[in-house]
Each structure stands twice: as C-alpha cells, then as structure tokens.
C-alpha cells in the first residue's frame, strides 16, 4: 500500500514519526504530535477487534503535515477497508479521520472519504481526542458491514454505456468531477485491464474514484455525492 504523494511528500516508517519534534503550544494553537494521533487510532482499532494488516505513513518536508493509511483485514471481498488519517502542526488543516473501501489521502489535501473527525488544534481537542477516536471506532464494525452491503449491490447492478453517460454528467453537474476529469472517468470505465469485472455500478464507482485520486481539493461531501449518484443507478426512484 502506498500513499498518493505530491509536492515533496515522503513516506516514513512509524518509528520515524516518534522522533519528530512537535512545535511548542501557543495560547490558541496546541499542536498534537502525529504519532499520538496514530497511536490513539491504532489502539482503538485493536481494542474493538479490527486487525491492521498494512499501513503507510507520510510527512511533508519539515514534518509539519502528516498523512496515513491503515488497512484493515476484511472478510468481505477483494477490496480493502481503510482508515485514513491526517494531522498538521502548521495550522494548514485540522485533525482528520475517515473510513472507506478505498481512501486517498494526499499531501495536496485530497482526502476522499467521509471525514468523521475534523478538529482544530486547541487545548480542548487535545483533551477530547481519545474519546472522539473511541466514539468513531466503536461503531465501525457496523459501518464495515453496511459498506459491504453497498459494494455488493454495486457489483450486482449491470450498467450500460447510456447509463454511464448519464451518470458521468450527473457527476459533473454535482461538482464531483471537473470537465477535465470526464474523459479520464470514461477511459477508466472502458479499460478492462483495470480488473473491476463486468460493466456494473462497481466498475463505474472505481472508474470515478481512480480519476479523483490526488486531483481534487479537500471536500468532505465528495464521497457522499458520489454514492448518491451510484445509488441512483442501483435503486432508481428511491
């Protein structure tokens, strides 16, 4: 597993995060060490029975911004349940934790997945973060089961090229993809070598997320809007 990296970001070992210096706190900004965020999430996942099978961590030059992926063992299929993490010491963005079947966390701020924690670096955030992390991870088993239900629905829903044309225009109108990404989604959709099987809603979903990889600014509504379009194909009229 690798992170999508731009503008000089580099992958680092978990041990390297422990050696990073954290800037001193001010009256309004209390930086939280990157390793503290990672350790809290790792502990909560293990406590609630989620097995981390692979992980990747990255920082920008100087170590002010952190991005990470924790891959969870899944009994549901050939996709990976993934937790995405981010943190900053320079006020560039708040603490972020997200969950999805495929989450892209990039140093250009692409964070594709419903962001479930977004907290600024304050004294209260540092105090409350362990409880917030636990509150997110505790119901995760049910979230993973629901995600599997949705993915299976996508896999079982055939989609023809006319439906794809309509869906792609919806993606554009909803602001999920730019006009420049339309052609990329189509190329991904038509490329049988990408391994997404027959022409189904699952294939269209993956064609879109691949086109979005590292090319959109942070937008917590992207994933919800994308699912809304694909759900409309699978369950028209609902």
C-alpha positions, 0 to 999 in steps of 0.5 A: 500500500502506498500513499498518493504523494505530491509536492515533496511528500515522503513516506516514513516508517512509524518509528520515524514519526516518534522522533519528530519534534512537535512545535511548542503550544501557543495560547490558541494553537496546541499542536498534537504530535502525529504519532499520538494521533496514530497511536490513539487510532491504532489502539482503538482499532485493536481494542474493538477487534479490527486487525491492521494488516498494512499501513503507510505513513507520510510527512511533508518536508519539515514534518509539519503535515502528516498523512496515513493509511491503515488497512484493515483485514476484511472478510468481505471481498477483494477490496480493502477497508481503510482508515485514513488519517491526517494531522498538521502542526502548521495550522494548514488543516485540522485533525482528520479521520475517515473510513472507506473501501478505498481512501486517498489521502494526499499531501495536496489535501485530497482526502476522499472519504467521509471525514468523521473527525475534523478538529482544530488544534486547541487545548480542548481537542487535545483533551477530547481526542481519545474519546472522539477516536473511541466514539468513531471506532466503536461503531465501525464494525457496523459501518464495515458491514453496511459498506459491504452491503453497498459494494455488493449491490454495486457489483450486482447492478449491470450498467450500460454505456447510456447509463454511464453517460448519464451518470458521468454528467450527473457527476459533473453537474454535482461538482464531483468531477471537473470537465477535465476529469470526464474523459479520464472517468470514461477511459477508466470505465472502458479499460478492462485491464483495470480488473473491476469485472463486468460493466456494473455500478462497481466498475463505474464507482472505481472508474470515478474514484481512480480519476479523483485520486490526488486531483481534487481539493479537500471536500468532505461531501465528495464521497457522499455525492458520489454514492448518491449518484451510484445509488441512483443507478442501483435503486432508481426512484428511491 
